[in-house]
Amino acid sequence: MSLFKARDWWSTILGDKEEFDQGCLCLANVDNSGNGQDKIIVGSFMGYLRIFSPHPAKTGDGAQAEDLLLEVDLRDPVLQVEVGKFVSGTEMLHLAVLHSRKLCVYSVSGTLGNVEHGNQYQMKLMYEHNLQRTACNMTYGSFGGIKGRDLICIQSMDGMLMVFEQESYAFGRFLPGFLLPGPLAYSSRTDSFITVSSCRQVESYKYQVLAFATDADKRQETEQQKLGSGKRLVVDWTLNIGEQALDICIVSFNQSASSVFVLGERNFFCLKDNGQIRFMKKLDWSPSCFLPYCSVSEGTINTLIANHNNMLHIYQDVTLKWATQLPHIPVAVRVGCLHDLKGVIVTLSDDGHLQCSYLGTDPSLFQAPNVESRELNYDELDVEMKELQKIIKDVNKSQGVWPMTEREDDLNVSVVVSPNFDSVSQATDVEVGTDLVPSVTVKVTLQNRVILQKAKLSVYVQPPLELTYDQFTFEFMTPDLTRTVSFSVYLKRSYTPSELEGNAVVSYSRPTDRNPDGIPRVIQCKFRLPLKLICLPGQPSKTASHKITIDTNKSPVSLLSLFPGFASQSDDDQVNVMGFHFLGGARVTLLASKTSQRYRIQSEQFEDLWLITNELILRLQEYFEKQGVKDFACFFSGSMPLQEYFELIDHHFELRINGEKLEELLSERAVQFRAIQRRLLARFKDKTPAPLQHLDTLLDGTYKQVIALADAVEENQGNLFQSFTRLKSATHLVILLIGLWQKLSADQVAILEAAFLPLQEDTQELGWEETVDAAISHLLKTCLSKSSKEQALNLNSQLNIPKDTSQLKKHITLLCDRLAKGGRLCLSTDAAAPQTMVMPGGCTTIPESDLEERSVEQDSTELFTNHRHLTAETPRPEVSPLQGVSE
């Protein structure tokens, strides 16, 4: 039993597929019984009028036959029902029923039954008014301050207020500036009618002003002649609430002054008699109906507000006092006295769910038994806690978080790359300049050992490489199944990818006894694409702007044996020189020295050196492994090519800044375009058209600028993506050279890759520069720091695009300097301790000022020279690109 759930006292369902609205519910002593008990009067759009007097035997009982006092088919839709003193000559209560074209007033009476069938109720028509206009709603009260009777005011759909003095029609007045009808209420304190117009403002009209204004029949004459018999209808006061109103209630309790309550679509207003706001409450949900019902403390009013979330909220002014859940969405809510039970909440939904409920819970007769108190032995508790902690620790050590698996894998994934090109290339929509772009087939084989669910294979390759298919789904319903899929890979755009490595990732769920849905797991298998997929044999070049030299500890190997697919017949006499021509247009030359154990790679673009250099090292390692040589090693003793690397960083950052400026400019032009559209629309809607004043020309020019800027943004995004790919290639090359230069282990190289290559995609929100700068700064302040002062420095938790790349370039230079002076890359807890440098001189600390930064740059000038020729071999004779090979 929930405390915040309305307690059902009595409920019923009205009719079959009938519809109801907020005016269809009323509570009053309509039969003028002596006990003063309220009756529930409900009218429906189907024309049925029902009167209920609930008498449940116990809480929660449904409706009994004797609860329905009267049910009448009026044959016309019932818009609203009200009870008041509507018949002249008596102060008895009568029932007023509003139809779309008729107002009927009835007398409801009951006679005592002489038999077991009980009392009998009947309804007698006292009078009716046929309306000339379609009615919307009505209100009643002692208009003009009369005593002992109530007058009725009906609002029509076209904005006319029709006043009826009981059996006779009094007058009708049109509301000024009317468009659509709104809620209507009468304030007896100020003798005025209050409504909400289509202008979304609350308006008040004095009854005396309505009575003495020009009659509605003379409306046409009034518009033609401003001065005529009678006065113009003038509003007493207005208040703009900025939204449509659902309902208006005017209440005046003993402890509080008269107040006007307005329920809007998103706000709840309380106004004074003169239209000033007493308070307002912003609602976090969409309301459906409301009712101010009492004043508990002086100066405050309690209000029921129902919403479309099946909730009923009770507010004391703007303070939420209670919230209860209802089984339906009410469109009308009332509070009355039923069967000697005061404060019953009666709600009606639009589909006829009528419920009487109350708040709180039924009293509970259960009493908790007394618990035997005993003194706690804290020593025994400490011993037991230590034993439990030891058991938990042992379990975690032996089993881990996930359940232990058997030695054999649940799923075996193998990838085979075809050594030959496809007979028919699968490349489509390529943007490469060559006539024919080759493709190669990749086969992925999956073999399961147990039953697996939701197995999904995803394949990834580095752009601009493209896959014909990249997603596959499998169902392994039985063990030991083998599934094989194949797809093709080709080069889509005219630039070089940063890697030739692909990755096949399989995600699946393994069901267990405790978890039938399965435990999610992931397995991956990497594969390497052939170099010939993106590269063709080319003519060696004698000149190049960028060169690097790789030293080895073994005799040079013939390039024909290392790259058998790239040798041409004309190269038989020069086996130590080989040219590579990438499909994107770049050319790279590889030279092997006959007299020394060196290899040189040269090209016109710095980033194009990466793939050939990496391929050379991998093939050398594979060659010597086949020969049984285990101590083969590569070295790099030249100067680090930081200047060329920094130029690529600057170019990438410049494209990012340019993209940001273009997007800001595009946003400004889009705002200007919409403003011109609004101005033109206002001109076209004007009843008296004004000249356009060249707004159409300005609109056309702005449209062309928006299209041009959108094309420029799209072109810049393409250039930025291509620049990021080249930057990744250069970054891979720099990491490789640093690893060969300092003889770093595989774990240390992995740390460098994590710091320099943290992103797979580059965006304006999170870019490569700020991410790498934060990662390198972390390394400099942790494992590469010397003093504890540096370790205490905290990094900024928010990554923003920097103003320039000077700070990033300084940190990269400082990283290389500290590695050169014996720094060690490590992510373990030992990194928090100051590093012991191997080489003399120690490692400089992170500069705390610009002067210290300049001194670091001066110290590292000799180590990192910024010239185009990157060979740093020394007193050895210089090897000419195509001449030194014949020494």
N, C-alpha and C positions, 0 to 999 in steps of 0.2 A: 504494500500500500504506500503510495507516494504522498508526501505531505503537500506537494505542489501540483496536485491533480484535482480537478473539480469533482466533488462527490455528487454522484447522480441521485437526486431525490425522486424524480419522476420524469419520464420521457416518452415520446411517441413519434411516429412517422406519419406525416399528413399526406393523404391522397397517394396518387400514383403519377409520377412524372409531372408534378405541379411545380410552379416557380413562385418565388416570393422575393420581396425587397424590403428595405428598411422601414417603409411606411405601413407594412402589412401586419404589424404586431402592436397590440395595445393592452395594458393592464388597468382595470378599473372595476368598481362595483356597478357594473352596467345594469343589473337587475334591481338596484336600490334595495338590497336585502338589509335586514336590521343588524346583522352581525358585522357588516362593513367589510366582509372578505372580498378580495379582488378576484376577478374572473379574467381568464386569458382569452382575448379576442384576436382571431387570426383570419385574414383575408388573403386570397391567392389570385394570381393572374388568370386562373381558369374560371373565376367567378364564384368560388365557394367561400362561404363565411362560416366559421366554426367558433363556438364558445365553449371553453373548458373550465372545469372546477376540479382540480386534482385532489384526490383523497387516497393516497397510497397506504396500503396496510402496513408496509414496512419500506425502509429506504431502498431505492433502486427498483421498485416495482414498475412495470410498464403500465400503459393506460388501460383502464377498465372501461366497460361499456357505459357505466353510470358517470364516468368523468366527463364525457361529452354531453353538455347540456343542450346544445343546439347545432344543427348543421343545415345550411340553406344554400341552394344554388341560385345565385342572383343573375346568372346568365351574362353578365358583363364583367370584364376584368376589374378587380378591386385594386385601386392604386394606393389608398390610404384609409385607415380607420382611426377615428378619434371619439372620445367620450366627453360630453360636456352638457351645459344647460342650453340646449339648442331649441327648445320649444317655449313659446311665449305663454305667460300665465301660470307657469309652474317652475320650480327650481329643482325638479327631478332630473337625474342624469339620463341622457339619451345618446344613441349611437349614430354617428355620422359616417357614412360610407361614400367615398369619392370614386366615381367611375370616370372613364375618359371623357364622356359627354353628359354626365349626369351626377348630381349630388342628392343623395337620399338620406333622410333622417328617420330612424326607427326607434320604437319603444320596445324594450325587452322586458318581459315579465314572466313570472313563474307561478304556477298554482300547485297547491299541495295535492298529492295523489292519494286516492282512497284505497288503492289496491297495491299489490306488491311491486308494481312497475315503478313506483316512486313518483317524484315531482315531474311536472310537465312544463316546458318552457315554450314560449311563442314570441314571435317578432312581428310587430305591427308597423306599417309605414305611416308616419305622421305627415310628412310632406316631402316633395322632391322638386329640384330645380333642373330644368334642361339647359345645358350650357351651349352657347353659340360657338365657343372655341374649345379646342382640345385641352383638357386639364393636365397639369403636371403634378402639383402637390398643393397642400392647403395648410393653414394654421388657424387657430381660433383664440379668442380672448375677449375681455371686456373692453372693446374698442371705444375710445372717447371717454373712458372712465365711468361707463354705465355700471349699475349694480344689479346683481341677481340674474344675469343672463349673459350668454356668450354669443359673439358674432363670429362669422366664418369668413375668411379671406382665401380665395383660390387663385393660384398663379397658373396662367395658361402657357402653352408651349411657345407662343409668340410674344410673351412679355407683358401681358395684361393682368392687372390685379383686380379681381372681381370680389366685391364686398357684399355679403348677404346678412341682412338683419333678420335672422331667423326665417320666417316664412316669406319674406319679401326681399327683392333685389334692391340694393342701395345705389351703388355706382360702380363704374369701372375706370381704371386709369392705366395708361401705358407707361412702363418704365423707360426713362431716356437711355439711349445708346444700347438697347437690348440686342443680344445675339442668341444666347442659349439660356434656358432657365437654370437657376441654381437653388440651393436649399433656402427655405423661408421660415422665419420665426417671428414671434410678436413679443415685445417687451412692454409689460404693463406699467413698469416704473416710469418709462419715458414716453409711453403711448406711441410707439413707433414700430415699423416693420424693418427687419434686418435681413438682408440677403447678400449673396456673393455673386457678382456679375462676371461676364466673360472676360472682363479686363483684369480678373484675378484680384479684385479689391472688394472689401466688405463695405456695403452701402447701407445707410440708415435713412428711412423716410418717415417723417411725422405723419400720424393719422390725420391730423387737422390739415396739413398741407395737401394730402391726398384728397380729402373731402372737398376742399375749396378749389382744387385745381380744375383745369378745363376738362370737360367730360371726354371720354374716349371716342364718342361718336363725332366729336368736333375736331378730331385730330388733324384731318386734312386741312380744315380751315385754319387751325392754329399754325400749321407749318407755313401757310401762305400769308397769314396775317399774325404777326407777332403780338399785336395788341388786340385782344378780343375779350369776350365775356370770361371771367374766371382768371386764375393765375397759372403761371407755368409751374410744372412739377420740379421742385428743386430738392436736391439731396441734402440731408441734414449734416452728415459727416461721412467721410470715406477713409479707408485704411488699406493700403496695398500690401497684400500678404505674399504675392509672387507665385501662387499656385492655386489650383482648383480646390474647392472645398467639398467634402463629402457630406457634412451635416453641420447644423447650427443648433445649439441649445442655450436657452436663457434661464438662469436659475437665480433664486434669491432665498436664502435660508435665514434663520433668525440671527445666527451669530455673524453672518457675513453680508456684505453689500451685494447689490444686484450685479451679476457678471454675465458677459456674453462669451460663450465657448464656441470656438470654430475648430473643426477637425479638418486639417488639410491632408494632402497626399503624403507629405513627409514631415509635417510639423503640427503641433497642437498649441492653439492660441487661447489665451484668456484676456478679454478686453473689458475695460470699464464702460459705463453707460455713454460716455462721450467719445468712444472710439480709441482711447489710449490703451496701450498694451500694459496689462498687469504683469503677465509673464508669458513665456512661450517655452515649449519643449521640443527639441529636435528628436524625431523618432528614427530608430535604426531599422525599422521594418515597415511594411506597407499595412496601414490600418484598414479595417473594414467597417467598424461602427464604434460609437462611444455613448456614454451616458454619465453626466454629473448627477450624483444621487444623494449626497448628504454632506453635512459639515460637522466633522468630529470635534475639532478644536476651533477656537475663535479666529476668524480671518483666513481659514483654509477651507478648501472644498475637495472632497474625494470624487474621483472620476474613474469609471470603467472604460478601458480602451481595448477592443479586440483587434486582432490582426490576422493576416492570411497564413500565419504559421501555427494556427490552432491554439493560440495563446490568448489569455485574458489577463491584462495588467491592471492593477489598482494603484492609482497615483494620488498622493496628497499634495496638491499643487503640482510641482515638478519632481517630487520625490517618489520613487517607486517603493511602494509598501508591500506589495504581494504580486506574485505571478503564478498563474494556474493554467493547467493544460485542459483543453476542451476536445471532445471527439469529433468536432466539425468546425467549419469556418462560419461564424455568425455574421449575418447581415443586419440584425437588429438585436438589441439587448435592452431589457427592462428589469426593474427591481420592484418587488411588491410583497404583499402579505397574503399568503395562501395557507388555508387550513391552520390558522393560529400560529403559523411559522413566519416570523418577520425576516425581511432581508433575503428572500429567495431570489436568485438570479435566474431570469428567464431569457433564453437565447433561441434564436430562430435562424436556420441556415437557408440558403437559396433553394435547396432541394427539399425543404419541408421537414428537417430534423428539429423538432421542438423539445427542449430540455429545460427542466427546472433543477438547479444545482445549488450547492452551498460550498463554502471554503473550509479548509482544514481537514481534520481526520476524525474518525470515530474514537471515543476514549478506549484505551487499552486496559484490560483488567489483569494483564500479566505482570507479575512482580519477580524481578531477578532474585534468585536465592543468594544468601550470604556466602561469600567465599571465605574459606578457612585461611586465616592469615598465619604466616609462618616466617620466621627470621631467615634471611638469605645468608648462605655461607659463601662469601666472595672468593675465598681460597679455592673451594671446590669448583666454582664457576670458572676461575682462571685456568685451572688444570684441564677442565673439559673443553674450554675454548681452544687451548693450545693443541689438544689432541685432534679436534675437528679441523683446525687450520693445517695441521700436518697431513691429515688424510686428503684434504683438498689440494694441497701442494703436490702430493705424490700422484694423485690422479691427473693433474694438469701436466706433470712431467711425462708420464707414461702415455697419456692418451691425447692431450692437447684439446683445443676447443672443438675441432671437428672429430667425428668418429674415425677410428683407424680403419684403413683400407687394406685389402690384401696386397700381396706383393705384385700380382699382375694388375695391370691397368684396366680400368673399366672400358676404356676406348683407346684404340690405337689409330693414330692419324699419320699417314705417310704422303709425301708429295713428290711427284716425279715430273721434272721439266723436260720436255722433248728436246733432244740435241739438234733437231732439224726444224727449219721453218715449215709453216703450214703450206701445203701445195697450193691452196687458194687462200690468199690473205683475208683475214677477218676484220681488217681495219676499216672502219666506217667514219665518215665525217672528220677526217684528219685535216690538220692545218699545217702539215709539214710540206716544205717546198719540193721534196723529191717526188718522182712519178709514182713509185710503188713503195709503200711502207709495209715491211714484213710483220708477221705475227707468229707467235710460238704457242704451242698447246701445253697446258699444265693439267696434270691429272692428280686428283686428291682421292685417296682411298681411306675409308673409315671401316674399322672392324671392331664390333662390340663383344664384350665377354659376358655382360649381364643385360637385363632389360633396362632400357633407357627411355626417357620421355623428353619430348620437346627439344630434340637435337637440332641445332641451327648452326650452319657453317657460314662464316663471313670471311671474305678474302680481301686483303688490303695490299695495295702497291702504291708507291710514291708517284704523285703527279709529276709530269704530264703522262705517265703511263696509264693505260686504260684497260679495263676488263670487259669482256663480253657479258659475263655474269659474275656477280659478287655475293649473292645470297642464295643459300640452299637450305631446305628443311627436310628432316628425316624422322622416321618413327621406327625405333628398334624394339619391336614387340616381343621378339624372341632372341635368345642369346646366339652368338657366333654367326652374325649376319655380316656380309661384306657389301658395302655400297661404294661405288666409284662415280665421280663426277669429273667433267673436264670443261675447261674454258680456255679462252685465248687471251693473250696479252699483247698489246701493241702501243706504239708511241703516238699520242694524239696531237700534241702541239710541238711547235718548232723551237723548243729549248730542251736542255739536258736535265734529266731527273737528278735529284740529290743522292739517290741510292738505287741499287738494283736488287735490293732485298725485298721480298714479299713475306706476308704473314697470313697463315690460315688459322683462324680461331674458331673453335667449336664450343658452344655453350649447351649444356644439357642438364637434366635433372635425373638423379638416381633415386628411385623409391626405396624406402626402408620400412620395416615393420612399424616403427613409431611414427613415421612421416610418410603417408601414402602419396602425398603430392611430390615428394622427392626433394633431395638436397641439391641445390644448384651448384654446378661445378663448371670449370672452364679449362680447356686444354688447347694448346697452340703448337703450331709447327711452322718453322721458318724455312723459306726456300730462296734460292738465288737464281736470278734470271741471267741468261747469257749476255755477254758484252755486245755480241754481234746484233742483238735486237735493236740497239740504238746507234750502232757504230759500224762504219764500213772501212775497208782498207783505203788508205790515202797516201798522197805523195808527201814524203818528209819535207819539212821546211828548214831552211838554213838559218833564218832569223826568227827571233821570238822576243816578246817583251817580258815574259815571265819564265823563270827557270828555277827548278829545284834539283838538288843532287842527293841521292840516297846511297849511303855507304853500306856495305855488307862485310861479313867476315869469311866469305867463301869466294871462290873464283867465279867470274861472270859466266852466265849461262846464255847460250844462244837464244836470241829472241824468237827464232823460228820454232824452237821446241816449247817456248813459253806461250806464244801466240800463233799456233799453227793455222788458224783460220784467217789470219790477217797478212799472210805472206803472199807476195805476187812473184811472178817468174822473173821480173827484172831485179828482184832483191836478192837473187841467189849469191851475187858477188859481194853484197854488203848485208850480212846477216845481223850486224850489230846496230842497224838503224831501221826504224819502222815508223810509218805514219798512220794516224787514225783520223778518220773524217766522220764526225757525228752527224746524224741526220738533221739536227738543228742548224748545222752550218759551221760549227767550231772545228778547228783542226789542232791536233796534238801530235808532237813528235817525241819518240822514245829512243834514247841512245844508250848503248852499253859499251863501256871502255874495255879495250883489249888488254891494256897493261895494268889497270887498277881495278879494284873491286867496287866500281861505282856505276850507278845508272842515273841518267839525267832525263827529266821530263820537262818539256818546254811548250809554251802555247802563247797565243796573243791575249787570252783572257785568264786571269788568275784562277777563277773558280773551275775552269775546264780541266785543270791539272788533277783534280781530286779523283775522279773515277779511274783514270789510267794509273795513277800512283797507287791507289788502293788495290786495283786489279793486279798490278805488278807484284806487290808485296804478297798478296794471297797466293798467286801462282808460284812465286819463288818458294814459299813455305810448303805448298803441296809438292813441288818438284823435289825438294830436299827430304821431305818425309818419305816419299817413294824410294829415294836413294838410301834411306836408313840413317840420315844425318840428323842428329837431335840437337846440336849446339848452334844451329843456324840463327843469325840475328841480323837485324837491320838497324842502322843508326842515321841520325841527321845531325851534322856538325856545323851547318851553316847558320846564318842569322835568321831570326824569326821574321817572316814576311808580314809584320804587323801593319805597315803603312798601306799595303795593297788590301789587306783585310779591312782596315778602317775606311777606305774609300767605298767599299761595298756597304758597310754599315751606314755611312753618310747618305749614300744613294737610296737605300731602303728607308731611312728615316725621313729624307726629303719627300719621298712619295707618300709617306704617312701624313706628314704635315700638309702636303698639297691636297690629299684626299679630305682631310678635316676642313680645310678652307673651302673646297668645292661643295661639301655637304652643307656648311653654314650658308654659303651663297645660294645654294639651291633651296634651302629652307626659307630664306628671305624672299626669293622670287616666288615661291609657292604661296607665301602669305600675301604678297602683293597681288598675285593672280586671283586669289579668293576675294580679296577686298574689292578689286575691280569688278568681279562677277556680282558681288552683292550690290555694288553701286549701280550696275547696269540693270539688275533685276528690279531694284527699286524704281528706276526710271521707266522700265517697261510696264510695271504694275500701276504707275501713277495714272489717275483718271484724266489729268491734263498733261499729256506728254510734253516733256521739256527736251531741248536739244541735247544730244549725247556729248557734245564738247570733246570730241575725239577720244572718248572712252573706248570705242570699238578698236581704234588704231592702237591704243595703249594695250588693250587686251591681246591683240594679235602679236604685238611685239614682245609682251611678257611671255606669251605662250611659246614663242620661238626661243626665247632665252631659257625657259624651263627645259625644253627639249634638248637644247644644246648643252646645258649644264648636266642634265641626266646622262647624256652620251659621254660627256667628259668624266663624270663620276664612274661610269661603267668602264671606260677605257683606263682610268687610273687604277681601278680595282684589279683589272687584268695585269697591268704593269706591276702593281704591288705584289700580286701573287707570284709572278715570274721572278721579281727581284728577291722575294723571300726564298724561293727555291734555290736561286744562285747563292744567296747568303748562307743557306744551310750547307751547300756544297763546299763553300769556302770555310765554313766553321768545322766541318768534318776534316778538311785538310789541315787546318790549324791544330785541331786536337791530335791528329795523327802525328804531325811534326813535333808537337810538344811531348807526346809519349815516346817517340824515338829519340828525341833530344835528351830527355831526362831519364830514359829507361824506366818508365812508369809501369807498374803492374797492371793487370787487367782490371782490378778493383779501382785503382786510382784513375784509370782512363774512363771507367764507368761514371765516376764522380764528376769528371770534367764534362762528359757528355750530358749528364743530368743538369749541370749548371749552364752549359752553353746551348743546349737544345731542349728546352723545357716544353716547347709548344709544337704541336703538329700543324696548327693553323694560326695565322696572324690576323688580329682584328684591331679595330680602332679602340675598343674598350680595354683590351689587354694585349699589348704589343710585345715584340721580342726584346726591345731595348730595355724597358723598365724591368721586365722579368729577369733577364740575364744580369742586369746591374744589381738587383737585389740578391740573386744567388751568389754572384762573385763577392759582393760585400759580405755576405754571411761566411763564405770560406775565409776571407781575409780576417774576419773578426773571431774566427773559431780555430780551425785547425792550422791556419797559416799565421796566427797571431803570435806575438812574442811576449807581450805584457798582459797582466790581468786587467789592466785599464781598458784595453781594447775589447776584451771579452765582456766587460760590463756594458758596453755601448749597445743600445737597442736599435733595431732597424724600424723604419716606418712601416706600419701595418697596412697602409693603403698604397697601392701601386697606381701612379698617374703617369701620363705621357710626359717625358722630360722636355725642357726647353731646347736642349741640344744634346749632342752625344759626347761632349768633352769629358764629362764625369765617367761615363762608361769606358771610354778609351783609356783614361788614366787608371781605372781599376784593372783593366785587362793587362796593361803594361806592368802595373804593380804585381799582379798575379804571376806573370812570367818572371819578374825580377826575384820574387821570393822563392819560386821553384828553382831558379838558377842558383840561389844561395843556400839550398839545402832544405827548403820547406817540404813537408810531407802531407799529402792529402789523406784525410781520414775522417770517417763519420762516427767513430766509436766514442765512448765516454772519455777515452784518453785524450781526445782532441781538446777538452776543456783545460788541460794542463799546458803550461808554456812549452813550446817546441825547443828541442835541443838541436841546433843547427850543426850540420856536418862540416860545412866549409867555413873557413875563417872569416871573420868580419861580421858574422851574425846576420839576422834578417831585420830590415828596417820596419818600423811600425807604420800603421796607417796614418797618413799625414792628417794632423788636426787643423792645418791652415794652408792657405795658398802658397806661402813661402816654403813650408815643408814639402808641399806637393812639387814645387819647382825643383827643389834639391833632389828629390827622388828621380825626377825626369833626367836631371843632369847626370846622376850617378849611373843611370841605366842607358845612357846614350851610346856608350861603347858596346853594350851588349846587343842592342836592337838597332841596327843601322837601317836607314830608310832609303834604300836604293833599289833599282829595278832588278839588277843581277843578284840572285839569291844564293849563289854558291859561296860557301865560306871556307873552302879548302885553302889552304895556305902555303907555303912555299912550294907546293907542287905546281908543275907547269900547267897552264890553262889549256883545257881541251876545247878545241873549236867544235861547233855543232856537227859538222860532217867531215872533219879532217882528222881529228885525233883518233878516230877509230882504226886507222891503218897504221898506228905506231908499232 
